[in-house]
Amino acid sequence: MIGFDYGTSNCAVGIMSQGQPQLVELGDYGRYMSSTLYAPSREVIVNWLQKQLSQTNQITFNQQRQWQLQKGRSVLRD
């Protein structure tokens, strides 16, 4: 399970690990990034987020969000 927190100042992404929420590292941003995220569609955000995850987390993310990732790639081509 993955959760997104779009706060007024900062955003964070978390996953459930052994029944406890755990914040995900977002590449160079650390665990939080400023709330200035813009994308023409939500599918584009899924693709950006996937690229920010560690390779271990990408595997699970890819399995759980296969359809959204495919749709996001399609949106980016258009």
Kinemage of the C-alpha trace (Angstrom):
@kinemage 1
@onewidth
@group {chain A} dominant
@subgroup {mainchain}
@vectorlist {calphas} color= white
{ca met a 1} P 0.000 0.000 0.000
{ca ile a 2} L 1.272 3.478 -0.858
{ca gly a 3} L 0.022 6.821 0.393
{ca phe a 4} L 0.567 10.361 -0.851
{ca asp a 5} L 0.488 13.422 1.408
{ca tyr a 6} L 0.040 16.578 -0.636
{ca gly a 7} L 0.489 19.162 2.107
{ca thr a 8} L 0.320 22.922 1.711
{ca ser a 9} L 4.071 23.289 2.296
{ca asn a 10} L 5.567 19.821 1.753
{ca cys a 11} L 4.668 16.525 0.122
{ca ala a 12} L 5.615 13.026 1.219
{ca val a 13} L 5.075 9.459 0.061
{ca gly a 14} L 4.751 6.542 2.422
{ca ile a 15} L 4.396 2.783 2.212
{ca met a 16} L 3.222 0.263 4.781
{ca ser a 17} L 6.064 -1.931 6.011
{ca gln a 18} L 5.340 -4.623 8.585
{ca gly a 19} L 2.129 -2.838 9.574
{ca gln a 20} L 3.840 0.546 10.086
{ca pro a 21} L 3.955 3.574 7.776
{ca gln a 22} L 7.399 4.339 6.383
{ca leu a 23} L 8.309 7.466 4.404
{ca val a 24} L 9.954 6.847 1.041
{ca glu a 25} L 13.156 8.627 0.024
{ca leu a 26} L 12.441 10.806 -3.018
{ca gly a 27} L 15.863 10.883 -4.632
{ca asp a 28} L 17.673 14.190 -4.146
{ca tyr a 29} L 14.662 15.594 -2.262
{ca gly a 30} L 14.974 13.311 0.761
{ca arg a 31} L 11.699 12.315 2.429
{ca tyr a 32} L 9.908 15.595 1.765
{ca met a 33} L 9.666 17.911 -1.196
{ca ser a 34} L 8.023 21.301 -1.553
{ca ser a 35} L 4.376 21.340 -2.610
{ca thr a 36} L 4.966 22.832 -6.029
{ca leu a 37} L 4.245 19.646 -7.962
{ca tyr a 38} L 2.560 20.216 -11.319
{ca ala a 39} L 1.730 17.714 -14.012
{ca pro a 40} L -0.745 17.768 -16.896
{ca ser a 41} L -2.250 14.519 -15.567
{ca arg a 42} L -1.897 12.299 -12.508
{ca glu a 43} L -0.414 9.515 -14.637
{ca val a 44} L 2.672 11.656 -15.270
{ca ile a 45} L 3.231 11.944 -11.495
{ca val a 46} L 3.259 8.144 -11.147
{ca asn a 47} L 6.069 7.870 -13.704
{ca trp a 48} L 8.111 10.626 -12.055
{ca leu a 49} L 7.662 9.048 -8.623
{ca gln a 50} L 8.720 5.619 -9.890
{ca lys a 51} L 12.025 7.084 -11.086
{ca gln a 52} L 12.701 8.601 -7.640
{ca leu a 53} L 12.374 5.302 -5.724
{ca ser a 54} L 15.209 2.971 -4.839
{ca gln a 55} L 15.519 -0.070 -7.111
{ca thr a 56} L 14.097 -2.296 -4.375
{ca asn a 57} L 10.997 -0.105 -4.010
{ca gln a 58} L 10.695 0.276 -7.794
{ca ile a 59} L 10.108 -3.458 -8.204
{ca thr a 60} L 7.093 -3.472 -5.891
{ca phe a 61} L 5.848 -0.127 -7.226
{ca asn a 62} L 6.083 -1.393 -10.827
{ca gln a 63} L 4.070 -4.498 -9.947
{ca gln a 64} L 1.375 -2.533 -8.121
{ca arg a 65} L 1.130 0.387 -10.567
{ca gln a 66} L 1.725 -1.326 -13.919
{ca trp a 67} L -1.427 0.071 -15.560
{ca gln a 68} L -0.847 3.630 -14.293
{ca leu a 69} L 2.796 3.582 -15.421
{ca gln a 70} L 1.793 2.390 -18.885
{ca lys a 71} L -0.897 5.076 -19.149
{ca gly a 72} L 1.583 7.728 -17.976
{ca arg a 73} L 4.069 6.744 -20.674
{ca ser a 74} L 1.271 7.038 -23.221
{ca val a 75} L 0.360 10.533 -21.948
{ca leu a 76} L 3.996 11.630 -22.178
{ca arg a 77} L 4.226 10.468 -25.806
{ca asp a 78} L 1.177 12.543 -26.781
